[in-house]
Amino acid sequence: MRRILLTLLFLAAAGAAFAQQCPATSGQPVRVGVLPVMNTLPIFVAQQSGLFAARGVEVELVPLESARDRSIGLQTGRLDVGNNDVMGAVLQVAAGDALKIVRHDSFAPGVPFFSIVTSAASGLKTPDDLVAALRAGEAKVAVGHNTVTEYMATKLLRDAGYDPNPSDYLEVSAIPLRLEQLNQGLVAAALLPEPLTTLATQVQGATAVLTDAATGFVPVALTVTQRLLDERPGDVCAFLAAYQDAVAAIDADPERYRHNEIRIPEPIMATYAVPTFAAPRVPSEAELAEVQAWMVEVGMIDAPVPYEDLVDGRFVTAP
């Protein structure tokens, strides 16, 4: 009973600001594209627990298999909301697509999301081991080229005192294949998200040599089409309010949501630490400037997209 009361108090506190400011909802479905990655957990929880309905917004979840499917869905109008990374949002806006980042949707500070993981066969157990192997040309880090995984690998290595070269990376775009090649010893290191990092380290003998637990900003976000923002702002506000209700529920009792739609691998189902999630906010101008500086550096964009063209923070606040 005490746990239930605490959860209700969390929900009430988290949702109060949204409840006071949301315009009326339209009654039309909001189509949300969801990838099978752990930071979509609040969306599934909000749907399955009736939190969207409680906020008066109808939500249709559209399962996706790739970031490409998400981008096409937002471009064509098949989707209204996408679980995105900042690079994908910047590329779409730079190409003329009308959408906005409306919420940062990473894990809570200190909870690792991305890690550089070394294989058991590599013998690399520490950041110094990895850096030495990279300097000597004896190892590569498997990433998805020009994606959030390459950005995070670069950030983690730079934070460890090593500025990587393009030759330090091996293109393995499919995350399951990256994990498989790491397990087979075909790659020495790979950038992996949770829960695959936990699977690799707990079951396959790999080592997480660098994690983003101490990184201030992981560039993932919820994006919404400009059409939805213009025509149905109440739906966007209610969606984000219910999303925050779900975050508060997960943070109050993570174990309750161990069995979910994200497909925690069976070997770690009983041991994986269900993550808690970040407080409601949009990325700051400085955070997006850092990401876009890297995108310019690697040739993804010619020039940064203005902050106001990327972010709509009317329902949550910037730090």
Residue pairs with C-beta under 8 A, 6 or more apart in sequence:
3 252
3 253
6 252
7 248
7 249
7 252
7 253
10 248
10 249
10 251
10 252
11 245
11 248
11 249
13 248
14 244
14 245
14 247
14 248
14 280
15 55
15 241
15 244
15 245
15 248
18 55
18 237
18 238
18 240
18 241
18 244
18 315
19 241
21 237
21 315
22 55
22 234
22 237
22 238
22 241
22 315
23 233
23 234
23 237
24 234
25 55
25 56
25 57
25 232
25 234
25 235
25 238
26 232
26 234
26 235
27 58
28 58
28 232
28 235
29 58
29 59
29 60
30 57
30 58
30 59
30 60
30 80
30 81
30 228
30 232
30 235
30 236
30 239
31 60
31 62
31 73
31 78
31 79
31 80
31 81
32 43
32 59
32 60
32 61
32 62
32 79
32 80
32 81
32 82
32 83
32 239
33 62
33 64
33 69
33 70
33 73
33 74
33 79
33 81
33 82
33 83
34 40
34 43
34 44
34 61
34 62
34 63
34 64
34 83
34 261
35 64
35 65
35 66
35 67
35 70
35 83
36 63
36 65
36 261
36 262
36 263
37 83
37 193
37 262
38 107
38 113
38 193
38 194
38 195
38 262
38 275
39 83
39 105
39 106
39 107
39 113
39 220
39 277
40 83
40 262
41 246
41 250
41 257
41 260
41 262
41 274
41 275
41 277
42 105
42 243
42 246
42 247
42 250
42 277
43 61
43 83
43 243
43 246
44 61
44 260
44 261
44 262
45 51
45 246
45 249
45 250
45 257
45 260
46 52
46 59
46 242
46 243
46 245
46 246
47 59
47 61
48 261
49 246
49 249
51 242
51 245
51 246
51 249
52 58
52 59
52 238
52 239
52 242
54 242
54 245
55 238
55 239
55 241
55 242
55 245
56 238
57 234
57 235
57 238
57 239
57 242
59 239
59 242
62 73
62 78
62 79
64 70
64 73
67 84
67 85
67 88
67 147
70 79
70 82
70 83
70 84
70 88
71 82
71 88
71 91
71 92
72 78
73 79
73 82
74 82
74 92
74 97
74 99
74 223
74 225
75 92
75 97
77 225
77 227
79 225
80 224
80 225
80 227
80 228
81 222
81 223
81 224
81 225
81 228
81 239
82 99
82 222
82 223
82 224
83 105
83 220
83 222
84 101
84 220
84 221
84 222
84 223
85 147
85 148
85 219
85 220
85 221
86 101
86 148
86 219
86 220
86 221
86 283
86 288
86 291
87 146
87 147
87 148
87 151
87 219
87 291
87 295
87 300
88 148
88 223
89 99
89 101
89 221
89 223
89 310
90 288
90 291
90 292
90 295
90 300
90 301
90 305
90 310
91 300
91 301
92 99
92 223
93 99
93 305
93 309
93 310
94 301
94 305
98 225
98 226
98 227
99 223
99 224
99 225
99 226
100 223
100 224
100 226
100 229
100 310
100 311
100 312
101 221
101 222
101 223
101 282
101 283
101 310
101 311
101 312
102 221
102 222
102 223
102 224
102 229
102 236
102 240
102 282
102 311
102 312
102 313
102 315
102 316
103 221
103 222
103 240
103 243
103 280
103 281
103 282
103 315
103 316
104 217
104 220
104 221
104 278
104 281
104 282
104 283
105 220
105 221
105 222
105 277
105 278
106 113
106 217
106 218
106 220
106 277
106 278
107 113
107 194
107 218
107 275
107 276
107 277
107 278
108 251
108 275
108 276
108 277
108 278
108 279
109 216
109 278
110 213
110 214
111 213
111 275
111 276
112 194
112 197
112 208
112 211
112 212
112 213
113 193
113 194
113 212
113 218
113 220
113 275
114 148
114 149
114 152
114 156
114 191
114 192
114 193
114 194
114 197
114 211
114 212
114 218
115 156
115 191
115 192
115 194
115 197
115 208
115 209
115 210
115 211
115 212
116 130
116 141
116 153
116 156
116 157
116 189
116 190
116 191
116 208
116 209
116 210
116 211
117 182
117 189
117 190
117 191
117 192
117 197
117 200
117 201
117 206
117 207
117 208
117 209
118 124
118 125
118 129
118 130
118 188
118 189
118 206
118 207
118 209
119 182
119 183
119 185
119 187
119 188
119 189
119 205
119 206
120 185
120 204
120 205
120 206
120 207
121 185
121 188
122 133
122 139
122 185
122 188
122 189
123 129
124 130
124 133
124 139
124 188
124 189
124 207
124 209
125 207
125 209
126 209
127 160
127 209
127 210
129 209
130 139
130 189
130 209
130 210
131 157
131 160
131 161
131 162
133 139
133 188
134 140
134 141
134 157
134 162
134 164
134 168
135 162
137 167
138 188
139 188
139 189
140 167
140 168
140 169
140 170
140 187
140 188
140 189
141 153
141 157
141 164
141 168
141 169
141 170
141 187
141 188
141 189
141 190
141 191
142 169
142 170
142 171
142 172
142 178
142 181
142 182
142 187
142 189
142 190
142 191
143 149
143 150
143 153
143 169
143 170
143 171
143 172
143 178
143 190
143 191
144 150
144 171
144 172
144 173
144 175
145 169
145 171
145 173
146 298
146 300
147 173
148 219
148 220
149 175
149 191
149 193
150 169
150 191
150 298
151 219
151 291
151 294
152 191
152 212
152 215
152 218
152 219
153 164
153 169
153 191
154 164
154 294
155 212
155 215
156 191
156 210
156 211
156 212
156 215
157 163
157 164
157 168
157 210
158 164
159 210
159 214
159 215
160 210
170 187
172 178
172 181
172 187
172 190
175 192
175 193
175 196
178 187
178 190
178 191
178 192
179 190
179 192
179 196
179 199
179 200
181 187
181 190
182 189
182 190
182 192
182 200
182 204
182 206
183 200
183 204
183 206
189 209
192 200
194 272
194 275
195 262
195 264
195 265
195 268
195 272
196 265
197 208
197 211
198 268
198 271
198 272
198 273
199 265
199 267
199 268
200 206
200 208
201 207
201 208
202 267
202 268
202 271
203 265
203 267
203 268
212 218
216 287
217 283
217 284
217 287
217 290
219 283
219 287
219 291
221 282
221 283
222 240
222 243
224 236
224 312
228 235
228 236
229 236
229 312
233 314
236 315
237 315
240 280
240 315
240 316
241 315
244 280
247 277
247 278
247 280
249 256
249 257
250 256
250 257
250 274
250 276
250 277
251 276
251 277
254 273
254 274
254 275
254 276
255 274
257 274
258 264
258 269
258 272
258 274
259 269
264 272
280 316
280 317
281 316
281 317
281 318
281 319
282 311
282 312
282 313
282 316
282 317
282 318
283 311
283 318
284 318
284 319
285 307
285 318
288 307
288 310
288 311
289 304
289 307
292 301
292 304
292 305
293 304
295 301
295 304
296 302
296 303
296 304
311 318
